[in-house]
Amino acid sequence: MHKFIAMVGTNSDESTNRKLLQYMQSHYADQAEIELMEIKGLPIFNKPENHEIPAQAQAMADNIEQADGVIISTPEYDHSAPAALLNALEWLSFHIQPFVDKPVMIIGASYGALGTSRAQAHLRQVLDSPELRARIMPSSEFMLGHSLQAFDDQGNLTDQQKATKLDGLFKDFQVFVEITKKLKNANATTYEEVREMDWEKL
């Protein structure tokens, strides 16, 4: 059984993105172990001269490294991913490399009708950057619009079409994880390239 980290892409105490990940954690409990990861509490990234990484960020990195993959659920603020999520990814690429060749599935929930398409596209660019180099599952947008009305009292998705699509994407992600395990021929070189990046010149 795969083990996945489900990153809540916001520091909000009340988030439908957290609800979406909690739904997946419960709904797919017989298919995978899904552990929620919060990004609340991280300090603002300031590229410390002593290269000291907050204990919370290091613990997050350790959990990501040990997982088979990561699911990130992002809201959309001003056509982009939230600052809190980008801040977390900055810490998770500063002299630590948990995302190198790590399979990632991106999903998102928003209050409006348009979903999180721009935020997801933005997040894909960030995760594909030289400092992170994640393996992002392609052609897999899952956008939950009108998310305040999307769950019943038990936390289940009320739109059966959306639930069925998420079922299919989650199965695809598990296949993608297995395929990614075979795409490791350049992993050692990629890892060293990321480790040797000079943050003082960035």
Residue pairs with C-beta under 8 A, 6 or more apart in sequence:
1 31
1 32
1 33
2 31
2 32
2 33
2 68
2 69
2 174
2 177
3 32
3 33
3 34
3 35
3 66
3 67
3 68
4 32
4 33
4 34
4 35
4 67
4 68
4 69
4 70
4 71
5 34
5 35
5 37
5 63
5 64
5 67
5 69
5 70
5 71
6 21
6 24
6 25
6 34
6 35
6 36
6 37
6 70
6 71
6 72
6 73
7 37
7 39
7 70
7 71
7 72
7 73
7 85
7 88
8 15
8 17
8 18
8 21
8 36
8 37
8 38
8 39
8 73
9 17
9 39
9 72
9 73
9 74
9 75
9 81
9 82
9 84
9 85
9 108
9 123
10 17
10 18
10 39
10 74
10 75
10 82
10 84
10 85
11 39
11 40
11 82
11 84
12 18
12 75
15 75
15 109
16 75
16 109
16 110
16 111
16 144
16 147
16 148
16 150
16 151
17 73
17 74
17 75
17 108
17 109
17 147
18 36
18 73
19 109
19 147
19 151
19 155
20 73
20 107
20 109
20 144
20 147
21 34
21 36
21 71
21 73
22 36
22 155
23 151
23 155
23 156
23 157
24 34
24 71
24 166
24 170
25 34
25 35
25 36
26 155
27 156
28 34
28 170
31 170
31 174
32 174
34 71
35 63
35 67
37 60
37 63
37 64
39 60
39 84
39 85
39 87
39 88
40 84
41 56
42 54
42 56
42 57
42 84
42 87
42 88
42 91
43 54
44 87
45 87
45 90
45 91
45 94
47 94
47 199
51 94
51 95
51 199
53 61
53 91
53 94
53 95
53 96
54 91
57 88
57 91
57 92
57 94
57 96
58 96
60 88
60 91
60 92
60 98
61 92
61 96
61 98
62 98
64 70
64 92
64 98
64 99
64 102
65 98
65 102
67 102
68 103
68 177
69 102
69 103
69 104
69 105
69 173
69 176
69 177
69 180
70 99
70 102
70 103
70 104
70 105
70 134
71 104
71 105
71 106
71 107
71 173
72 85
72 104
72 105
72 106
72 107
72 123
73 107
73 108
73 109
74 81
74 82
74 85
74 106
74 107
74 108
74 116
74 119
74 120
74 123
75 81
75 82
75 108
75 109
75 110
75 116
75 119
76 108
76 110
76 114
76 115
76 116
76 117
76 118
76 119
77 83
77 119
79 118
79 119
79 122
80 118
80 119
80 122
81 119
81 122
81 123
81 126
82 119
85 123
86 126
89 99
89 126
89 127
89 132
92 98
92 99
92 132
93 99
93 129
93 131
93 132
93 194
94 199
95 199
97 191
97 194
97 195
99 127
99 132
99 133
99 134
100 132
100 133
100 134
100 187
100 190
100 191
100 194
101 133
101 134
101 135
101 180
101 183
101 184
101 187
101 190
101 191
102 134
102 135
103 134
103 135
103 137
103 173
103 176
103 177
103 180
104 127
104 134
104 135
104 136
104 137
105 137
105 140
105 169
105 170
105 173
105 176
106 120
106 123
106 124
106 127
106 136
106 137
106 140
106 141
107 120
107 142
107 143
107 144
107 166
107 169
108 115
108 116
108 119
108 120
108 142
108 143
108 144
109 115
109 116
109 143
109 144
109 145
109 147
109 150
110 116
110 143
110 144
110 145
110 147
111 146
111 147
111 148
112 145
112 146
113 145
113 146
114 143
114 145
115 143
115 144
115 145
116 143
117 141
117 143
120 141
120 143
124 136
126 132
127 134
127 136
128 134
128 136
130 193
130 194
130 197
131 194
131 197
131 202
133 190
133 194
135 176
135 180
135 183
137 172
137 173
137 176
140 169
140 172
140 173
142 165
142 166
142 169
144 150
144 157
144 162
149 158
150 157
150 158
150 159
150 162
151 157
151 158
152 158
156 163
157 163
157 166
